[in-house]
Amino acid sequence: MAEQTGDAPRERGVFANRTLNLRSVKAIGYDMDYTLVHYDEREWERAAFTHARGYLAGQGWPVDDLVFDPDSYTIGLVFDTELGNLVKATRFGYVIRAVHGGTPLSYSELRSTYADVVVDLADDRFEFMNTLFDLSHASLWCQLVDLFDQQRLTSVRSYQALSAAIRDALSESHIAGALKAEILADPERFVHLEPEVVQTLKDQRAAGKKLLLITNSEWSYARQIMKYAFDPYCDEETWRDLFDIVIVSASKPRFFSQRPDPFRVEDEERSLLCAHIGLLETGRVYVGGNARLVEESLGHTRSEILYVGDHLFGDVHVTKNALRWRTALIARELESEIRGAIEFSERHSQLGELMEAKTVIDRSQARIRLSLIRAGHHHRSLSDELRALTTHGSALDQRIAPLAKAASNLGNTNWGPLMRAGNDKSLYARQVEKYADVYTSRVSNLTYETPFAYLRAARVNLPHDLA
């Protein structure tokens, strides 16, 4: 197994919103799907899409022609279930891009539709795409909105009802087990193996940290997929030796906010369960339970427990909100986005210089316009200077436009960068900085930092700060 040493490539960095001293962390809990085990999201979501489409077809929906289109969507978008749109918003909730079905809203349509609307994720009207599991949902949503508008979904009365039907169809594909059965039948097609993550966990154990697996997946699936993804790289051990406690069917986010009692897996091969009373025992597998029991069993303070997951709400938001555990978000999309930004860096510098020049021209024009008002608009030299500046500004606009367009399309050509919304932070970025103490693209990136790292939050610049 290759050992990771030295500084991480920029796209493999661990980025801190709040300073995190890993030396003070005594226990680390991990989600499984898309956190410890990374899937080929196109294959996974295509399979989820196909199962959901089949479920809807069984309900009599005319969906045979629907096609999965992962390139048209990215996480961080928002379903507007009142108007049937898919939107991207800034950190303040202002919508900057939107599509209705398969049709982008024009600038004028965007202004008239969302001039008085602020996207508030606490409002049931809005549903947030915060995990890769939502790619199949978005692909179904946009195509079914078009069918609804064509009055071809006669049993559906509103966009809200349409959204609920899609959720039911996708949930059915997961709950019924057909999707996971397909993955277990052909794991090479779905799973991206990553040997380095095993070394990461071994290092953390050697540093004295307790490790927990806390997943919503059931035991029959978790034991097989973890065996496939981890055991080849565990030497004389198995994946079970890496974790002090394993909790499956956790029902997150309820796991973090309520206190259901767990069951214990008494026979791991036959998945036989028995009721469990008392603290959780090292080396055991549990079904369900709650985070408070985990705290009591470990005997650590909340600030000494770190939870790592890919689901912005179910893993990070509720953990930080309900428990004040330390949190780490896994977002694999960061890697391609950061690489794209690095490749664009020279043009980004050019864009910055042009925008600075444009700012100087805009300020000069504003001052001349005020001077003309004061002079009663009768000042030939000022008028000539204003025309010259206007011409110069138009020429700059011609140079700025293609660079600005290229910058706005980094990450995804339809929606732009994951963490940006124009010049502002995106709504997704705001949720990340609010609830994730640190974020990174994959668990194995922690190896670069070591279990003893002191991850310092970056200084946040304010508009009035000196450059």
N, C-alpha and C positions, 0 to 999 in steps of 0.2 A: 504494500500500500504506500502510495506516495505521501511524503510528509510535507505539509504546508509550512514553509518558513519564510521569513522576511515580510516586507510590506505587502498588503493585499492590493491587487489591481483596483482602480477607483470603483469599478462597478461591483466589486466584491467587498466593499467597505461596510462597516457598521456605523450608522449615523445616529447621533444622540440628540433627542429633543430635551431631555433632562439628564443631568449627570448620573451615571450609574457606575458604582464601584462593584465590580464582579467579585472582588475578594470578600465583600460583605454578604454576598448571596449564598445561602446555605442549601437551598433546594431549587431545582429547576423542573417545571412541568412542561411537557411538550404535547401539542396537538399532533395528529398523525397525518391525515390526508392533506397534501400540498404543503406540509411543514417538514416532517421527517421523511415522508414518502412523497416524492414529486412525480406527478403524472405528466404525460404528454397531454396538455390541456385540449388540444385539437381532437385527439382521439377520444378522450374521456367525454368531452362536451358533445362531440358528434354522436357518440353512443347514447348519451342522455337525451339529446335532441331526438334521435331516432325512436327511442323508447317512448318518449312523451308524445311524439307525433302519432305513434301507433296507438297509444291510449286514447288520444283525441279522435282518431279515426274510428276506434271502437265505439265512441259516443255518437258517431254519425257526422262528424265534422268533415268538411271538404278540404283535407290537408295533405293529400297525396303529393301535391306539387311543391310543397314547402321544402326549402333547401337550407342546410346549415351554412352560415357565412360568418366564420369567426373573425375575419379581417375587418369587418365593418364595425366592430364593437370593442370596448375595453372596459376594465373595471373603473369605478369612480363615477359612472354616469347615474342618472336618476330617472326612474319611471314616473311620469306624471299620469297617474291613473284617472284623473278627472278629464284630461283633454286627449289622452291617447298618444302622448308624445314621449320621446326619449331625449333627455336634456343633459347638458353639461353646465355646471354653475361654478362661480367663484367661491372663495371661502366665506363671503358674505351672503351667499345664496342668490346672487344675480345671475340669470341665465344668459350665457353668451353663445351657445349653439343648441340647436334642437332639430329633431326630425319627427315627422308625423308619418308613421308607416315607413315607407321607403323613400319619402320625399323630404329633403332638407327645407327648413323654414328660411325664407329670404330675410334679409336684414329688416325690412319694413314689417314683415309678418312677426318676426321675433320681438320687435319693439312694441307692436300693438298687442301681442299676446301676453307678454311678460313684463310690461312696463310697471305694473303695480303688484307683481308677484315676487315674493322672496321664498326660495326653496328652504323649507324648514323640515328637517328629517324627523321631527317629533309629530308632524302632521301626517295622518294616515293617507293623505292624498299622494305622498311621495314615498317611493320605495328605492332604496339605495343599492346599487351594484357594488358590493364591497368584497366579493370573492370571485375567483375564476369559475365557480359553479354557476355564476349568473350569465355566462356567455351564451349558453343554450337558451336561457330565458329571454335574453335580448333578441336573439335571432327569431324565436317564435313570436315574441311580442310585436315586432315591427311588421312581420308578414301577416299576422292575424289581425292587426289593426286595419290593414288594407282590406282584408276579407270582411271585417265588420262594417267598414264604411261602404262596402259594396252590397251590404245587406245579405251576405251569404251565410252568416252565422245566426240563424233564426232563433236559436235558443238563448242568445246572449243579449242582455238588455242595456249594458253599459260597459265602458272601458274598465271600471272597477271590477265588474263581474268577469270580464275577459282576463284581467290580471289574476284573479282568484282561480280561474279555471286552469291557467298555465301553471300556477303554483301547485295545484292539485295533481296535474299531469306529471310534472317533474318529481314531486314527492312520491307519487305512485311508483315511478321507475326506480327510486331509491329504496322505498319501504318494501316493495314486493321482492326485492333482491335480484331482479333480472339483470340490472346493470352491473352489480358487483360480481354476480356469477359469470358474466361475460369477461370481466377483468381477470378473475381468478383462472378462467379457462385459457387465457392468452396474455399473461402478465407482461411478456416481452413487448407486446404491442402498446401497452398502456403506461408502463412504469419506466421512468428514467433512473437507472441505477446510479448511486453516488457513494462510492466507497468511503470518501473523506468524512462523511457524517458520523461513521462509526468511531473513527479516531477522535472526533470532537467530543463525543459522549464519553469515551474512555478517559480522555484528558480531564474532563469535568469530574468524573468519579474519582480519579487518582488525586484530584485536588480536594477531595473530601466532600463533594456536593452530593446530596441525595437527588436522584433522578426519578421522575414520574412520567408515565404516559397517560394522558387524559384525552380520550377521543370519543366522539359520538358513534363511531363505527362499532358494530357488534363484535363479540369475541370470535365467532366463527370466521369472520372476514379479517379482523385485525391480526390474528395469530398466523394466518396464511400469508398475508401480504407483507407483514414484517419479517417473516421467515425468508420469503423470497428476496426482499430488498436488503436485509441485514446479515443473515447468517453466513453467506459466502465470505464476509469480510470480518468475522468475529473470531477467527483463529480457532482455539479450542473451546470457545464459549458459544452461546447462542444469543439472540437478541434479548431473551428474557433475563440474561445475566447483567444486562446494561441498566435495568430499571429496578428500583427498590419497590415501587408500587405501580401496578397497571390498573387503570380504570377505563372500562369500555361502556358503550351505551350510556354515556355520561349525561346526555340531554342538555348540553350547553345551549343557550346561556342559563337555563334554569339551575344548572349545577352550581353556578356562582352566586345565585341570588336567593335560592330556597334551600330547604333542608330535608330532602327525601332520604330515607334510609337505604343503604346499599345491600346488595346480595353478594355472597362470595362464590366464586367459581371453585367448587370442591373437586371436580374431576375435569381437568383442562382438556383432555382428549375428547370426552363425551359431552362437554359443556354442561355438566350437572351443577345446579345452583342450590345454595342453602342460605337461609337468613343469616345476617351478620349483626352482632351486637358488640359494641365497644369500639376501641381504636382500630385503625387499619394496621395490618401486620406486614412487615417487610417480606418481600418475595411472593406476595399473594396477588391474585387477579380479582377485581371487584366489578360488579355490574351496577352502574348508577352510584348514588351517594351524593355528597355535597362538599363544597370547598371548605366549609367550617370544620368538618370532620378531618379533612386533610391537614388543616392548620393544627388542630389539637393532636393529631397523630404524630406530626413532625416535631411539634414543640418549638417551632420557630415563629418569630414575629412576622407580620405581614410584609414588612420592608425587606425581609430576608428571603422571600420567595419570589422567583421570577417565572412568569408564564409566557411561553412562546407559541404563537399561532399565526395562521394566515387570514383568519376571518376577523375583519376589522370590528364588527359588532360582537359576534358570539365569543371570540377569543380575547379581544383586547379592550373594547369599550366597556363591556359589563364587568370584566375583571378589575379594571382600574376604578370604575364607578362604585361597584358594590363592595370591593375588598381592599382596595388600595395596594394590591400586589404590584410588584414591578412588572413591566410588560415589554415584550419584544414582538414586533410585527414582521412576518415574512412576506415579502412582495417580490416575486421572481421577475415581474415586469421591469423592475428597476434596472436590471442589467442591460437590456437592449436600449432603454431610454438614456442611461448614462453614457453608453458607448456612442449613441447617436449624438448626444450633446458634445462629447469630446471631438467627434469628427466634424461637428459644425462650429467648433470653437473659434476658428479663424474668421469665418463669416459672421459669427456672433460679435466678434470684436469690431468688424467693419460696420455692422448694424448699429452697435453702440456709438461709434464715432459719428455716424450719419445722424443718429437721433439727437446727439448732443448739438451738432451743427444746426439741426432743424429747430431745436429748442431756442438757440440763440436768435435765429431768424424770427421765430414766432414772438419772442419777447420784444425784439426790435420793432416788428410790425405793430404790436399792441401799443408801444410807446409813441410811435409816429401817428397812429390813429388818434390817440388822445391829444397829441400836439396839434393835429389838424382841426379837431373839434375846438380846441382853445383858440385857434387862429381863425375860426369861422370858415374853415375849409378853403381858405384862399392863401395857399402857400405852395408855390410851384415846385420849389426844390424838395420840399417834404413829399409832395405827391409823386415826383419822379423817383425819389428814394424808395417810397412804398411800392411802386410798380416794379422797380428793380429787385427788391427783396421778394416780392410775390413770384417773379419769374425764377429767381434762385431757389425759392422754396418748392416750386413745382418741379424743378429739375431734381432736387433732392428726393421728393416723393417718388419719382420714377425709379430712382436707385434703391430707395427703401422698400418699396412694395414687394419685389420678389424675395428679398431677404426676410422680410417680416412674414411673408406667406410660408416660406420654407421653415422658419423657426416655429410657426404656429402648428405645423404638421409633423413635428418631431414626435416620435412614439407611435402615433396612429394618424394616418392621412385624413381620416374623417373627424377625429376628435382632438388631436394634438397631444401634448405631453400629459402624462398621468398626474403630475404634481403641479402643473401650471394651467391657468385659465387666462389666456392673453398675457398681460404683464403681471397679473395677480396670481396668488396661490389658488389652486383648485379647491373645491369643497372636499375632495378626497384628502388633499394635503392637510387641510384644516383638521379633519378627523384624526389623521395620523399624528400630527403634532400635539393634539389635545389628549389623546389616550395612549399612545405608544411612547414609552420612555426611550426606546431605541427601535430602529428599523433597519432591515437588511434584506438581501435577496434570497439567502438560503442559510440554513442552520450551520453548515460547515464553514461559513465565513467567520464564525466565532473562534475557530482555530487560529486564525491570523492574530486575533486579539489576545488569546490565551485566557484561562479561567481567572487570571489575576489582574486583568486590565482595569484601568480607571478610565471609563468612557466619558469624556467631557462634552457637555453641550456646547454647540457653537454659539458665539456671541451673535445676538440678533440685532441687525442694524435697523435703526429708526430713520424716518425721512429727514430728520434734522441733524443726524450724525455726520461728522466730517468723513469724507471719503478716505 
